[in-house]
């Protein structure tokens, strides 16, 4: 495909203004599944062997889902993380304000 085509120019062109988003790249579907499996206590490397026996797989899934849905632990961790993040941004704003004066 020649470089003068609109499609090629669009995909390979650089932006005149703006910037790319900050932070880590978005995870693929496969990566998200691995994270969910780890949070339920199922080893992503050996899940296929576990799934070969239906009773073992069902019990692993049920116990994993119960562990994952344990609202107390997940909510406590999430609120603590949110509180720490808000505290750190509030402190940085105070320091930035003091430095500018």
C-alpha positions in Angstrom: 0.0 0.0 0.0 1.5 3.4 -1.0 2.3 5.9 1.8 0.1 8.5 0.2 -3.1 6.5 0.9 -5.3 8.0 3.6 -5.4 4.8 5.6 -1.7 4.5 5.8 -1.2 8.1 6.5 -3.8 7.9 9.3 -2.2 4.9 11.1 1.4 6.0 10.8 1.0 9.8 11.2 2.1 11.6 14.3 -0.3 13.9 16.2 0.0 17.6 15.7 -1.0 18.3 19.3 -1.8 16.3 22.3 0.0 13.4 24.0 -0.5 9.8 24.8 -2.2 8.8 27.9 -0.1 8.2 31.1 0.1 5.0 33.0 0.5 1.4 32.2 -1.0 -0.1 29.0 -4.4 -1.7 29.0 -4.3 -5.5 29.8 -5.3 -8.0 27.2 -8.3 -10.3 27.8 -5.9 -13.2 28.6 -4.1 -11.1 31.2 -7.4 -10.1 32.9 -8.5 -13.8 33.1 -5.1 -14.7 34.8 -5.6 -11.9 37.4 -9.1 -13.1 38.1 -8.0 -16.7 38.4 -5.2 -15.8 40.8 -7.6 -13.8 42.9 -9.9 -16.9 43.2 -6.9 -19.1 44.2 -6.8 -21.1 40.9 -3.3 -21.4 39.5 -3.4 -20.2 35.9 -0.6 -22.6 34.9 -2.3 -25.7 36.0 -6.0 -24.9 35.6 -6.4 -27.2 32.6 -5.3 -30.2 34.7 -7.8 -29.2 37.4 -10.6 -28.8 34.8 -10.2 -32.4 33.5 -12.0 -33.6 36.6 -15.4 -32.0 36.7 -15.9 -32.4 40.5 -12.5 -30.9 41.4 -13.0 -28.0 38.9 -16.5 -27.2 40.3 -15.3 -27.2 43.9 -12.3 -25.1 43.0 -14.6 -22.6 41.2 -17.1 -22.5 44.0 -14.5 -21.9 46.7 -12.7 -19.4 44.5 -15.8 -17.4 43.8 -16.7 -17.4 47.5 -13.2 -16.1 48.3 -13.4 -13.5 45.5 -16.8 -12.3 46.6 -15.7 -11.9 50.2 -17.0 -8.3 50.4 -15.3 -7.4 53.7 -11.7 -8.0 52.6 -12.1 -6.6 49.1 -13.9 -3.5 50.2 -11.5 -2.8 53.1 -8.6 -3.1 50.7 -10.2 -0.8 48.2 -11.2 1.9 50.7 -7.7 1.8 52.3 -6.1 2.1 48.8 -8.4 5.0 48.0 -7.7 6.8 51.3 -3.9 6.5 50.8 -4.2 7.8 47.2 -6.3 10.8 48.4 -3.9 11.5 51.3 -0.9 11.5 49.0 -2.5 13.8 46.4 -3.7 16.2 49.2 -0.2 16.4 50.7 1.4 17.0 47.3 -1.1 19.9 46.7 -0.2 21.4 50.0 3.6 21.2 49.4 3.1 22.6 45.9 1.1 25.5 47.3 3.7 26.2 50.0 6.5 26.2 47.4 4.8 28.7 45.2 4.4 31.3 47.9 
